[in-house]
């Protein structure tokens, strides 16, 4: 048996499959459930900004990949091109997204390349398509401090020096986290009291279209200092805009899910994305019988018995943290399933 397994491992290695423990080969052959990430595993991880919602209006972003070539037009029926220089709310949205990002784009021969996180790359490209000078804007609004993105906080914040006023905080992240910290939103005539339900409905509509939604907000730093801490972004922010990003499903992922189903293997998605976005992508790649999708906070509220029951009927888990993934796998194993996990969250 050992010789047979060793020969099998050698054959697998030639196909780029590496196994540390030989018995794992037998276990993989008996898998009944595969838990998978979404971004970069079921999807291409090639983000592009498609929609922007700001100041009661919606905009459509055109262009391909991370190229700055493209434009922004109104989402209304006439769909006319928008001059960012004459639309202060849209300019503020693009500026906030740009300044609260670390990615950069550059030309490499005939193609445009992105360095950094794909989500941030899509936001930087959108700003460029709106006519904003990326390098010039970053020079004008020099970064003073930063709170890096964290999967538990679900936001990133920067403190940027303003050329004509006190330092400004820019915040971007999961919509439900950002909206909850805002008491105003940016309207056509400046900040106004926020209608949280209306903004969350916009999030739902964008997510239903399979778009990943990122919210951006800002506020002036009351102390006027050059240091930033979490208390500074806990409340009192102005919601600026929502960005809807498209990360299309990978064709090979659709085929892989179909092959798993034909082999009697159930596929489940566990992702940090919004629940509606996760459900839309799950349907697009062929994950069927997804049941009522659950969020990380739903899992946290369940005891072990409730979770064991839920994993039998639910195939999509959203806003999940690493500890949630471990509990899900343990619950599946307790049900007698042989569970594999794939993706960069493994």
Buried (B, 14 or more C-beta within 10 A) or exposed (E): EEEEBEEBBEEBEEEEEEBEEBEEBEEEEEBBBBBBBBBBBBBBBBBBBBBBBBBBBBBBBBBEBBBBEBBBBBEEEEEEEBEBEEBBBBBBBBBBBBBBBBBBBEEEEEEBBBEBBBBBBBBBBBBBBBBBEBEEBBEBBEBBBBBEBEEEBBBBBBBBBEEEEEBBBBBBBBBBBBBEBBBBBBBEEEBBEBEBEEBBEBBBBBBEBBBBBBBBBBBBBEEEEEEBEEEBBEEBBBBBBBBBBBBBBBEEBBEBBEEBBEEEBBBBBBBBBBBBBBBBBBBBBBBEEBBEBBBBEBBEEBEEEEBBEBBEEBBBBBBBBEEBBEBBBBBBEEBEBBBBBBBEBE
